[in-house]
Amino acid sequence: MSAVTVLLVDDHAVVRAGLRALLDSQPDIEVIAEAGTGEEAVDAVTECGPQLVTMDLALGSGIDGVEAIRRIRQVDPDLPVLVFTTYDTDADVVRAIDAGAIGYVLKDSTPPEIFAAVRGAAAGQSVLSPPVASRLLQQMQRPEEALTPREAELLTLLAKGMTNKELGRALFISEATVKTHLAHIYAKLGVDTRAAAVSVALRKQGIR
């Protein structure tokens, strides 16, 4: 059986060297190229034709990992991109998956977990580190519990009928920041209107 060919993308040379040594220890995995920026990653996909890309999200100057994933998917829609990062917030996971990542693995994963993720992603399977999978499952089952403390506070005030300007004044944040928080709240609650979000808030408070 031929080895899975991999392009490593990370802005830290030491991290790339460590991951290369780890993956190359497996007979069925072969690192054929590395990239230190998002732009280099997109070029390397065209030049080297890997079967899998491992992508960090923070890439220093230039485009970030999420944008690199989008561009790679435009170049080759069938090429699986596996996120390999230290960032595990809900927003990071959602952005990466929305951009087209097939999986999301944390850098503190064990070698067997990393090997399994690479093999699974290369085979077209969605792969998530256990902590990431657990949080996403919790968000799907109980979306209101996935809100950050600030989002929960804003939702409570929203239920009182406050305008964006009043919300900003009460929380000492700008109206633009209020709108950003509201967008996140809507996404997490699976709603698309202010009224629907208020309805969820009232149910949470036991008010019908």
Residue pairs with C-beta under 8 A, 6 or more apart in sequence:
1 28
3 27
3 28
3 29
3 30
4 28
4 29
4 30
4 51
4 52
4 118
4 119
4 122
5 30
5 31
5 32
5 48
5 49
5 50
5 51
5 52
6 23
6 29
6 30
6 31
6 32
6 50
6 51
6 52
6 53
6 54
6 118
7 31
7 32
7 33
7 34
7 35
7 41
7 44
7 45
7 48
7 50
7 52
7 53
7 54
8 16
8 19
8 20
8 23
8 31
8 33
8 34
8 35
8 54
9 34
9 35
9 36
9 38
9 40
9 41
9 53
9 54
9 55
9 56
9 59
9 65
9 68
10 16
10 19
10 34
10 36
10 54
10 56
10 59
10 84
11 36
11 37
11 56
11 58
11 59
11 60
12 56
13 36
15 56
15 107
16 34
16 36
19 31
19 54
19 84
19 114
20 31
20 34
22 111
22 114
23 29
23 30
23 31
23 114
23 115
23 118
24 30
24 31
26 115
28 119
29 115
29 118
29 119
32 48
32 50
33 44
33 47
33 48
33 50
34 44
35 41
35 43
35 44
36 59
36 60
37 59
37 60
37 61
37 62
37 63
38 59
38 62
38 63
38 64
38 65
38 67
38 68
38 71
39 62
39 63
39 68
41 53
41 55
41 68
41 72
42 68
42 71
42 72
42 75
44 50
45 53
45 72
45 75
45 76
45 79
46 75
50 79
51 79
51 80
51 122
52 79
52 80
52 81
52 82
52 118
52 121
52 122
53 72
53 79
53 80
53 81
53 82
54 81
54 82
54 83
54 84
54 118
55 65
55 68
55 69
55 81
55 82
55 83
55 84
55 85
55 101
56 65
56 83
56 84
56 85
57 64
57 65
57 66
57 83
57 85
57 87
57 92
57 96
58 64
58 65
58 85
58 87
59 65
59 68
63 71
65 83
65 85
65 96
66 95
66 96
66 99
67 99
69 81
69 83
69 96
69 99
69 100
69 101
70 99
70 100
72 79
72 81
72 100
73 79
73 81
73 99
73 100
80 102
80 103
80 121
80 122
80 124
81 100
81 101
81 102
82 101
82 102
82 103
82 104
82 105
82 117
82 118
82 121
82 127
83 96
83 101
83 103
83 104
83 105
84 105
84 107
84 114
85 92
85 104
85 105
85 106
85 107
86 106
86 107
86 108
88 106
88 129
88 131
88 132
88 135
90 135
90 136
90 139
90 146
90 188
91 184
93 104
93 132
93 135
93 136
94 187
96 104
97 104
102 121
102 124
102 125
102 126
102 127
103 117
103 120
103 121
103 125
103 126
103 127
103 128
104 127
104 128
104 129
104 132
105 113
105 114
105 117
105 127
105 128
105 129
106 129
106 131
106 132
109 117
109 129
113 129
113 130
116 127
117 127
117 129
120 127
121 127
128 136
135 146
138 145
138 146
139 145
139 146
139 188
143 188
143 189
143 190
144 152
144 188
144 189
144 200
144 204
146 188
147 155
147 185
147 188
150 171
150 181
151 181
151 184
151 185
151 188
153 171
154 167
154 171
154 178
154 181
154 182
154 185
155 185
155 197
155 200
155 201
156 201
156 205
157 166
157 167
157 170
157 171
158 167
158 182
158 194
158 197
158 198
158 201
159 198
159 201
159 202
159 205
162 170
164 175
164 178
164 179
164 182
165 175
167 178
168 174
168 175
168 177
168 178
171 178
173 181
182 194
182 197
185 197
186 192
186 193
186 196
186 197
189 196
189 197
189 200
191 197
191 199
191 200
202 208
